[in-house]
Amino acid sequence: MAVNGDEPGIELDSPKGRTVLSTVVLGSAVASLTATVVNVALPALAADLGANSSGQKWIINGYTLTLAAFILVGGSLGDRYGRLRIYRVGVVWFAVASLLCALAWNTEALVGFRLLQGVGGALLTPGSLAIIESSLRRADRGRGVGAWSGITGLAGAIGPLLGGLLVEISWRWVFVVNVPVAIAVVVLSRWVPETIDPRARHSRLDLRGAALSALVLGAVSYAFIEGPERGFSIVEKGAVVVGALGVVALWVAERRHEQPMLPLDLFGVRAFAVANVLTFVIYGGMGVMFFLLSIQLQVTAGWSALEAGTALLPVTLIMLVLSSRAGDLSQKIGPRWPLTIGPIVMAVGMVMMTRAGPDASFLTDVLPAVTVFGFGLTSIVAPVTTTALGAAPDERAGAASGTNNAVARTGGLLAVAAIPSLVGLTGDALSTPALLDPGFDRAMWVSAAVVAGGGVLALFLLRSDDLAAGPADDTREDVAAGRTVQRHACPVDGELTSTSGGG
């Protein structure tokens, strides 16, 4: 093991260091890519499996639901039983679930397998960053996280393009492609050292919190998706009641647990609470856009899956060029103005996307919209995450980052469940151009209003000095910057400390 003076750990530039990085990057990249590639495949798999609008929403949300519910516990399992061990379990689980998704014979089967896939993602994503933190020497951890973030973020960003290529063969290939990568990860992991947190063995896992989170998210998602489809029958009304009671039970359980999965006390810190409200709102509205745009371009505009997959590439390029500069700017002037202006610019871009109707042109109708959206997005990803991390004490960084990540996923989950249904995208609307086109326009207006509302909240609730108490050392700053790049593509955050997952 390479060391630097008295500093233990693996040197990143050594063969073993590159193996560690390759192992964690490949696994995280697969999870990141899967989160975006399936959107492009939705029209093709819907036609093959006969999935209606609610079925397509469940195919997307099934994965996000279990991922959001169990990701905090996933980090704690790694601390307790070995980060590499749980990471391997997550990778294998994810690969098996992906293969089952590829073999799905109807919509219900695919949704069930997507739920399983989300559990695998919840096990592997926190472990990837925790392995970097616990294996590399301290001087190399910032660079390691930066490399992890850049590569996995790029994987998520090119997901739509890859999805378009694979759909040309069959939609099932968007899941099959995960299997060989998972095999490579398991083979490479033989040369990755195991690490564990001895203190974690003396704390109780918050399995009750995870189960209650899954219950709440599942019940609320069911009510939002199926209620407009079924006219809010007694079943959907019952789901609302179950969700409400679940929230109360979760609050009570987390207050009583010695190391809760959800750190309720941190929400007493104003900047942390505001940052997470903004994360929930902005990532929620943005999630609806990512869900519907590819469907709109294929079903209404008549684009191929490959053409639709390239539509968001300008956003990726803008992020790659400007994200680090935007992060530096937010450190200098504080988060208030970036988080006020950025969401409003994003909202303008989302409204411009209503031009993506029948026979839409990439140059005149889509490119201007996604470019404006990309500039807005670039200005918010760094400050919103850094504010959440900086508001927490150093020893609570794991709980802070894990919670912020889960909040982002939950916002997207609930918005995708609610907004399309509320604007009339039910039944066969997602597969019928005459119904999809006006519904898409309404969804963009509603989502834009939600995102812009986040900017208004930031204007009144944040102060320009809210980052002044943020991380002081370079490693923490690199970690924050690395996470924000990744979060755009597919928010997979894991804590780098031994408190991964917050409980």
C-alpha positions in Angstrom: 0.0 0.0 0.0 1.5 3.3 -1.0 1.9 5.9 1.7 2.9 9.6 1.8 5.1 10.0 4.8 3.1 8.9 7.8 -0.2 9.1 5.9 -1.8 5.7 5.3 -3.8 4.8 2.2 -3.5 3.9 -1.4 -1.9 6.4 -3.8 -4.4 7.3 -6.6 -1.7 7.3 -9.3 -0.5 3.8 -8.4 -1.8 0.7 -10.2 -3.8 -0.3 -7.1 -5.3 3.2 -6.8 -6.4 3.2 -10.4 -8.0 -0.2 -9.8 -9.9 1.1 -6.8 -11.1 4.1 -8.9 -12.1 2.0 -11.9 -14.1 -0.4 -9.7 -16.2 2.3 -8.0 -16.6 4.4 -11.2 -17.9 1.4 -13.3 -20.5 0.5 -10.7 -21.7 4.0 -10.1 -21.7 4.8 -13.9 -24.0 1.9 -14.5 -26.5 3.1 -11.9 -26.2 6.7 -13.2 -26.6 5.6 -16.8 -29.7 3.5 -16.1 -31.5 6.4 -14.5 -31.4 8.3 -17.7 -31.3 5.7 -20.5 -34.8 4.2 -19.6 -36.5 7.5 -20.4 -35.5 7.2 -24.1 -36.7 3.6 -24.2 -40.2 4.3 -22.8 -42.1 4.7 -26.1 -40.6 1.5 -27.5 -41.2 -0.6 -24.4 -44.7 0.9 -23.9 -45.6 -0.2 -27.4 -44.2 -3.7 -26.9 -45.6 -4.3 -23.4 -48.9 -2.3 -23.9 -48.0 0.1 -21.0 -50.4 3.0 -20.6 -49.5 6.3 -19.0 -49.7 5.1 -15.4 -47.6 2.1 -16.3 -44.9 4.3 -17.9 -44.8 6.4 -14.8 -44.4 3.4 -12.6 -41.6 2.1 -14.7 -39.7 5.3 -14.0 -40.8 5.7 -10.4 -40.4 2.1 -9.4 -36.6 2.4 -9.5 -36.6 5.8 -7.9 -39.0 4.8 -5.1 -36.8 2.0 -3.6 -33.6 3.9 -4.3 -34.8 7.0 -2.4 -36.2 4.9 0.5 -33.2 2.7 1.1 -30.1 4.7 0.0 -29.6 6.1 3.5 -29.6 2.6 5.0 -27.3 1.4 2.3 -24.5 3.5 3.5 -25.0 2.3 7.1 -24.9 -1.3 6.0 -21.5 -0.7 4.4 -20.1 0.9 7.5 -21.3 -2.1 9.6 -20.6 -5.1 7.4 -17.9 -3.8 5.0 -18.1 -1.2 2.3 -16.7 -3.4 -0.4 -18.9 -6.3 0.6 -22.1 -4.3 0.4 -20.9 -2.6 -2.8 -20.4 -6.0 -4.4 -23.8 -7.2 -3.2 -25.4 -4.0 -4.7 -23.6 -4.5 -8.0 -24.7 -8.1 -8.3 -28.2 -7.4 -7.1 -28.4 -4.5 -9.7 -27.2 -6.8 -12.5 -29.6 -9.6 -11.7 -32.5 -7.1 -11.5 -31.4 -5.6 -14.8 -31.4 -9.0 -16.5 -34.9 -9.6 -15.1 -36.0 -6.2 -16.4 -34.8 -7.3 -19.9 -36.8 -10.5 -19.6 -40.0 -8.7 -18.4 -43.1 -10.1 -20.2 -45.6 -7.4 -19.2 -45.7 -4.0 -17.5 -46.4 -5.3 -14.0 -43.4 -7.6 -14.2 -41.1 -4.8 -15.4 -42.3 -2.5 -12.6 -41.6 -5.2 -10.0 -38.1 -5.8 -11.4 -37.5 -2.0 -11.4 -38.4 -1.9 -7.7 -35.7 -4.6 -7.2 -33.2 -2.7 -9.3 -33.7 0.4 -7.1 -32.7 -1.7 -4.0 -29.5 -2.7 -5.7 -28.8 0.9 -6.6 -29.4 1.9 -2.9 -26.7 -0.6 -1.9 -24.0 0.2 -4.4 -24.2 4.0 -4.7 -23.2 5.0 -1.1 -20.5 2.5 -1.1 -18.7 3.8 -4.1 -17.7 7.1 -2.5 -17.2 5.5 0.9 -14.6 3.2 -0.7 -12.7 6.2 -2.1 -12.7 7.9 1.3 -11.6 4.9 3.2 -9.1 3.4 0.7 -7.2 6.3 -0.8 -4.7 8.5 1.1 -6.1 11.7 2.3 -4.2 13.9 -0.2 -5.7 12.0 -3.1 -9.3 11.8 -2.0 -10.3 15.1 -3.6 -8.9 14.1 -6.9 -10.5 10.7 -6.6 -13.9 12.1 -5.9 -13.5 14.6 -8.8 -12.6 11.8 -11.2 -15.5 9.6 -9.9 -17.9 12.5 -10.3 -16.8 13.5 -13.7 -16.9 10.0 -15.2 -20.1 8.9 -13.6 -21.8 12.2 -14.4 -20.7 11.8 -18.0 -22.2 8.3 -18.0 -25.5 9.6 -16.9 -25.4 12.5 -19.3 -24.7 10.2 -22.3 -27.4 7.8 -21.2 -30.1 9.2 -23.5 -27.7 8.9 -26.5 -26.8 5.4 -25.6 -30.4 4.6 -25.0 -31.3 5.8 -28.5 -28.6 3.6 -30.0 -29.7 0.5 -28.0 -33.4 1.0 -28.7 -32.6 0.8 -32.4 -31.8 -2.9 -31.6 -34.4 -3.5 -28.8 -35.5 -1.7 -25.7 -34.4 -4.8 -23.7 -30.8 -4.0 -24.4 -30.9 -0.9 -22.2 -31.0 -3.3 -19.3 -28.8 -6.1 -20.7 -25.9 -3.7 -21.1 -25.6 -3.5 -17.3 -24.7 -7.1 -16.9 -21.2 -7.3 -18.5 -20.2 -4.1 -16.7 -21.3 -5.6 -13.4 -19.2 -8.7 -14.1 -16.2 -6.5 -14.7 -16.8 -4.6 -11.4 -16.9 -7.9 -9.4 -13.7 -9.1 -11.0 -11.8 -5.8 -10.4 -13.1 -5.7 -6.8 -10.8 -8.6 -5.9 -7.9 -6.0 -5.7 -9.9 -3.4 -3.6 -9.2 -3.5 0.1 -12.1 -4.0 2.5 -12.8 -1.3 5.1 -15.3 -1.2 8.0 -16.3 1.3 10.7 -15.9 -0.5 14.1 -18.2 2.0 15.7 -21.1 1.1 13.4 -21.4 -2.3 15.0 -22.5 -0.7 18.2 -25.4 1.2 16.7 -28.8 -0.1 15.6 -29.7 0.1 11.9 -32.7 2.2 11.2 -34.6 -0.4 9.3 -37.9 0.8 10.6 -37.2 4.2 9.1 -36.4 2.7 5.8 -39.5 0.6 5.7 -41.7 3.6 6.7 -40.1 5.7 4.0 -40.8 3.1 1.4 -44.4 2.9 2.7 -45.0 6.6 2.5 -43.4 7.1 -0.9 -45.2 4.1 -2.3 -48.6 5.1 -0.9 -48.3 8.8 -2.0 -47.0 7.7 -5.5 -49.9 5.3 -5.9 -52.4 8.0 -5.0 -50.9 10.6 -7.4 -50.6 8.2 -10.3 -53.7 6.1 -10.0 -56.1 8.6 -8.5 -56.6 10.6 -11.7 -56.8 7.3 -13.6 -59.5 5.8 -11.4 -61.3 8.9 -10.2 -59.9 8.6 -6.7 -61.8 5.5 -5.6 -61.7 4.2 -2.0 -58.4 2.5 -2.7 -56.7 5.8 -3.8 -58.2 7.7 -0.9 -57.0 4.9 1.4 -53.5 5.3 0.0 -53.6 9.0 0.9 -54.6 8.1 4.5 -51.8 5.5 4.7 -49.3 8.0 3.4 -50.4 10.6 6.0 -50.2 8.1 8.8 -46.9 6.9 7.6 -45.5 10.4 7.7 -46.5 10.7 11.4 -45.1 7.2 12.2 -41.8 8.1 10.4 -41.5 11.3 12.4 -42.1 9.5 15.7 -39.7 6.7 14.8 -36.9 8.9 13.7 -37.2 11.1 16.9 -36.9 8.0 19.0 -34.0 6.2 17.2 -30.5 6.8 18.6 -29.0 7.2 15.1 -31.9 7.9 12.8 -31.8 7.4 9.1 -33.4 10.9 8.6 -31.6 13.5 10.9 -34.6 15.6 11.9 -32.5 17.8 14.1 -30.5 19.1 11.2 -33.7 20.6 9.7 -33.6 23.0 12.7 -30.7 24.7 11.0 -32.2 27.3 8.7 -29.8 27.1 5.8 -30.0 23.3 5.7 -33.8 23.3 5.8 -34.0 25.9 3.0 -31.4 24.1 0.9 -33.4 20.9 1.1 -36.7 22.6 0.3 -35.1 24.2 -2.8 -33.7 20.8 -3.7 -37.1 19.1 -3.4 -38.8 21.8 -5.5 -36.2 22.3 -8.2 -35.3 18.7 -8.8 -39.0 17.8 -8.7 -39.9 20.2 -11.6 -36.8 19.2 -13.5 -37.6 15.5 -13.1 -40.9 16.0 -15.0 -39.1 17.7 -17.9 -36.6 14.9 -18.2 -39.4 12.3 -18.0 -41.6 13.9 -20.7 -39.3 15.5 -23.2 -38.0 12.3 -24.8 -41.5 10.9 -25.0 -42.8 14.2 -26.6 -40.0 14.2 -29.2 -40.6 10.6 -30.2 -44.4 10.4 -30.0 -45.5 13.9 -31.1 -42.5 15.2 -33.1 -41.8 11.9 -34.8 -38.2 11.8 -33.9 -36.3 8.5 -33.6 -35.1 7.3 -30.2 -31.5 8.2 -31.2 -32.5 11.7 -32.3 -34.4 12.2 -29.0 -31.5 10.9 -27.1 -29.2 13.6 -28.5 -31.6 16.5 -27.5 -30.1 17.1 -24.1 -26.4 16.8 -25.1 -26.1 20.7 -25.1 -27.0 20.6 -21.4 -24.2 18.1 -20.8 -21.7 20.3 -22.7 -22.7 23.4 -20.8 -22.3 21.6 -17.5 -18.9 20.2 -18.3 -17.6 23.6 -19.4 -19.2 25.9 -16.7 -20.0 23.8 -13.6 -16.7 24.3 -11.8 -16.8 28.1 -12.6 -20.3 28.3 -11.3 -19.2 26.6 -8.1 -16.4 29.0 -7.7 -18.7 32.0 -8.2 -21.2 30.7 -5.6 -18.3 30.4 -3.1 -17.4 34.0 -3.6 -20.9 35.7 -3.7 -22.9 33.2 -1.7 -25.8 31.0 -2.7 -28.7 33.5 -2.7 -28.4 35.0 -6.1 -27.3 31.9 -8.0 -30.3 30.0 -6.5 -32.6 32.9 -7.3 -31.6 33.5 -10.9 -30.7 29.9 -11.9 -34.2 28.4 -11.3 -35.9 31.3 -13.1 -33.6 30.8 -16.1 -34.3 27.1 -16.0 -38.1 27.8 -15.9 -37.7 30.0 -19.0 -36.0 27.2 -20.8 -38.8 24.8 -19.8 -41.5 27.1 -21.1 -39.5 27.4 -24.4 -39.7 23.6 -24.7 -43.4 23.9 -25.4 -42.3 24.7 -29.0 -41.2 21.0 -29.3 -44.5 20.0 -31.0 -45.3 18.2 -34.2 -42.4 18.4 -36.8 -40.2 20.2 -34.2 -36.8 21.3 -35.5 -33.8 20.7 -33.3 -32.1 24.0 -34.3 -35.0 26.3 -34.0 -37.3 24.6 -31.4 -35.3 22.4 -29.1 -31.7 23.7 -29.1 -32.6 27.2 -27.8 -34.7 25.8 -25.0 -32.2 23.2 -23.8 -29.4 25.8 -24.0 -31.3 28.2 -21.8 -32.2 25.4 -19.4 -28.6 24.2 -19.3 -27.3 27.7 -18.2 -29.9 27.8 -15.5 -29.1 24.3 -14.2 -25.4 25.0 -14.2 -25.8 27.9 -11.8 -27.8 25.9 -9.2 -26.2 22.5 -8.8 -23.1 23.6 -6.9 -24.7 26.1 -4.4 -27.7 24.1 -3.5 -25.6 21.0 -2.5 -22.8 23.0 -0.9 -25.3 25.0 1.2 -26.8 21.8 2.5 -23.4 20.4 3.3 -22.0 23.6 4.7 -24.9 24.1 7.1 -24.1 20.9 8.9 -21.3 20.3 11.4 -18.3 18.3 10.0 -19.2 15.2 11.9 -22.7 15.3 10.5 -21.6 15.6 6.9 -22.7 12.1 6.1 -26.2 12.7 7.3 -26.4 16.0 5.5 -25.3 14.8 2.1 -27.3 11.6 2.3 -30.4 13.5 3.2 -30.0 16.0 0.5 -29.5 13.3 -2.1 -32.6 11.4 -0.9 -34.6 14.7 -0.9 -33.6 15.3 -4.6 -34.8 11.8 -5.5 -38.0 12.1 -3.6 -38.8 15.4 -5.3 -38.4 13.9 -8.7 -40.4 10.8 -7.7 -43.4 12.7 -6.4 -43.4 15.3 -9.2 -43.3 12.7 -11.9 -46.2 10.9 -10.1 -48.3 14.0 -9.7 -47.8 16.6 -12.4 -48.4 14.5 -15.6 -51.5 13.0 -14.1 -52.9 16.4 -12.9 -52.5 17.9 -16.4 -54.4 15.1 -18.0 -51.6 12.7 -19.2 -53.6 9.6 -18.2 -54.8 6.6 -20.0 -53.1 6.3 -23.4 -52.2 10.0 -23.5 -48.4 9.3 -23.4 -48.8 7.3 -26.6 -51.3 9.5 -28.4 -49.9 12.6 -30.1 -53.2 14.5 -30.0 -53.4 14.1 -26.3 -49.7 14.2 -25.4 -48.9 17.5 -27.1 -51.3 19.8 -25.2 -50.6 17.8 -22.0 -46.9 18.2 -22.4 -47.3 22.0 -22.8 -49.4 22.1 -19.6 -46.9 20.0 -17.8 -44.0 22.3 -18.8 -45.9 25.4 -17.6 -46.7 23.8 -14.3 -43.2 22.4 -13.8 -41.7 25.7 -14.8 -43.8 27.5 -12.2 -42.7 25.0 -9.6 -39.0 25.5 -10.4 -39.3 29.3 -10.6 -41.1 29.2 -7.2 -37.8 27.7 -5.9 -36.0 30.8 -7.1 -38.5 33.0 -5.3 -38.0 31.0 -2.1 -34.3 31.4 -2.4 -34.6 35.2 -2.8 -36.5 35.5 0.5 -35.1 32.7 2.6 -31.4 32.6 1.8 -28.7 35.0 2.8 -25.5 35.7 0.7 -23.3 34.6 3.6 -24.9 31.2 4.0 -21.8 29.5 2.6 -19.5 31.4 4.9 -19.5 28.5 7.4 -19.0 25.9 4.8 -16.2 23.3 4.6 -12.9 24.9 5.1 -10.5 22.2 3.8 -9.8 21.5 0.2 -11.0 17.9 0.4 -14.5 18.8 1.6 -14.7 21.5 -1.1 -13.8 19.0 -3.8 -16.3 16.5 -2.4 -19.0 19.1 -2.6 -18.1 20.1 -6.1 -17.9 16.5 -7.2 -21.3 15.6 -5.8 -23.0 18.5 -7.6 -21.7 17.4 -11.0 -23.0 13.9 -10.4 -26.3 15.1 -9.1 -27.2 16.6 -12.4 -27.0 13.3 -14.2 -28.4 11.1 -11.6 -28.1 12.3 -8.1 -26.2 9.5 -6.5 -24.6 10.8 -3.4 -22.8 8.8 -0.8 -21.0 10.0 2.2 -17.3 9.7 2.3 -17.1 9.5 6.0 -17.7 6.6 8.3 -21.2 7.9 9.0 -22.4 7.2 5.5 -26.1 7.4 5.1 -26.7 9.2 8.3 -27.6 6.3 10.4 
